[in-house]
Amino acid sequence: FSFHFQAYEKRFPTCPEIPVFLGSEILHESRSDDGAIHIIERSCKLNVDAPRLLKKARVEYVFFIQKNTVNWKERTLRIEAHNETFANRVVVLETCSYSVHPENEEWTCFEQSASLDIKSFFGFESTVEKIAMKQYTSNIKRGKEVIEHYLKELISQGITFIPRWTPPPVCRQKDEQSPAVGQDADDLPLESGARGTTKEQTGSSCPPAEAVSPDADKLDADYIERYLGQLTPMQESCLIRLRQWLQETHKGKIPKDEHILRFLRARDFNIEKAREMLCQSLSWRKQYQVDYILQSWRPPALLDEYYTGGWHYQDKDGRPLYILRLGQMDTKGLVKALGEESLLRHVLSINEEGQKRCEENTNTFGRPITSWTCLVDLEGLNMRHLWRPGVKALLRIIEVVEDNYPETLGRLLIVRAPRVFPVLWTLVSPFINENTRQKFLIYSGNNYQGPGGLVDYVDKDVIPDFLGGDCMCTVPEGGLVPKSLYQTEEEPENSDHIRLWTETIYHSASVLKGAPHEIVVEILEGESVITWDFDILKGDVVFSLFHSKRAPETSHKEATLPSTSAAGDNTQLIDKTWVLGVDYSRMESPLVCREGESIQGSHVTRWPGFYILQWKMHGPLPCSGTSLPRVDDVLASLQVSSHKCKLIYYYEVLASKDFRGSMSSLESCNSGFSQLSGATTSSSQSQSSSHLSR
């Protein structure tokens, strides 16, 4: 505080750094008996940027009265200013205060406020108001620059420390005669000592190295800028308060400031919310021994061969770069061979390694590196990645990482996103924090190449060879995990985890002969994405997608079998009088879906209107007069003639603003499915694709 006050006083009597401030003279000055309080009243001469207005009022300059009150004992400076010129027409009041920060005695807090009351000003009231606001805004910005200028000037003169004020020793006798001043002054050494004792006690709860190491002084401005980055005084205060609370209450290892700061940022510097989140995370780390995972976890050989992820240099900002070739990873095989827990521990070890690499890069580049970049290649993404137990495991991993490693992902680059990607995005995006989702950049097709693509974020000589770069990447290529390595036999997908999905987001439906099941999706804007995911539980159906400008009317078909109510609903929308090609048009080529298959797909809409998803019973194709019907078709027809088909389905619409990829590229790109695709069916003649599995 004393240092800042000394810099402030250098503004008087004149200040070349503030051109409008032409000079000042002292009108009155007084001090308290012990010298703790110093009051100066000045008349300040200003040159306001309004020459015509002032000339009309026959005034060349504007004078303000400024009263400065310094309380050396309380370490405060209060500045009160009001206009002397035009005082009967305009009242300008401004108050500024400097005080010591309650959490850190080396910080100085600054507050400023002003009011303007225009009674009358020759008909120029609105002009005066604009000039005053402009002048005030300029003064706020310039005032900070001036203080910094004089602080640097003091340092250049070799003045880096000004001793704190202490009462003169002869004041004790006067204190008895002047209790109001003397008692406070007498208390000052005690208060100072009490603060010092508190500081020592707080420091003693930290490890000794933390207390004596200059680099680890958590209150040092250079340390904050070097290891934590730019923080506002409020943010710095929140960090110190939360760390101090941990030192006083937490019995385990105190996390580093970088770690605490991540939780504060994740909760927008709400201390209570950040404290709750951090405490839960610390308990979780202790329970699962996460602090020792890098020493204790040794990934199985299976992960080394089939887990397609690894660290790869850093991006342009110095963040560690992690590459994940998700499209080439057999997630289903890994879950069945290793189990969900092993995959979770491996992901945790990756996050712990990421934090370690951030610390190393901070020391290497000489600036704070607190997060990493993840580059995800989706080439080869297909329905195997949408296997529900695998998605369920992915959601659990996302939840654990979001809760315990907040603000560690600096940027997520998703490249070569195929048309099935919106389905996966629909499932996982609700579990990802909004702040994290804002860091996603999605490139469909080859959009990642060239300006605006990866080269904007990753140096060209670091881009992996499989993405067209020159850098050899050691990340495993993955492949199918042999079924002989599975821990358990394959189970039918109608177990508990499927029931969990059907009870939450899936709907059931029945398809009768001559009575298809149809749902309508109204699209209000072009270039939205309709995604669907359904399972054929019984029978064979044909799936189609239509578009109509007319709103269809709903009609329900009553089933004739006793078990209909348990099997699901049946809704028909396309009127019998509608003509294909006139009243509605086909958007998706018919897709035959067999019993037991799972189908996922998406469609990029081109026009607003009503889109109808239709499932109808599959029958034998009509045969010509010269050919005999196929035996398989006849048997299939006999098998379903007296039964209905059953399915469960889920659909969602993603607006173009929610899907942050190139919609036209998403529509036209090829998925380029690898060997993982197994049995995959897609339509290259439509603007959508569906993927199935058995």
Helices and strands as residue ranges (DSSP letters): H 2-9, E 21-31, E 37-46, H 51-56, E 62-71, E 76-83, E 90-100, E 108-118, H 125-156, H 171-177, H 179-204, H 208-212, G 214-216, H 221-223, I 224-228, H 233-249, H 257-266, H 271-287, G 290-292, H 293-296, H 301-306, E 309-314, E 320-324, G 326-328, H 331-338, H 340-365, E 372-377, G 383-386, H 388-404, E 409-417, H 421-428, G 429-431, H 434-437, E 440-444, G 454-456, G 460-462, G 465-467, G 483-485, H 496-502, E 507-511, E 517-523, E 529-538, E 541-548, E 555-556, H 564-567, E 571-572, E 585-593, E 598-604, E 609-617, H 631-640, E 645-654, H 663-668, G 675-677, E 688-693
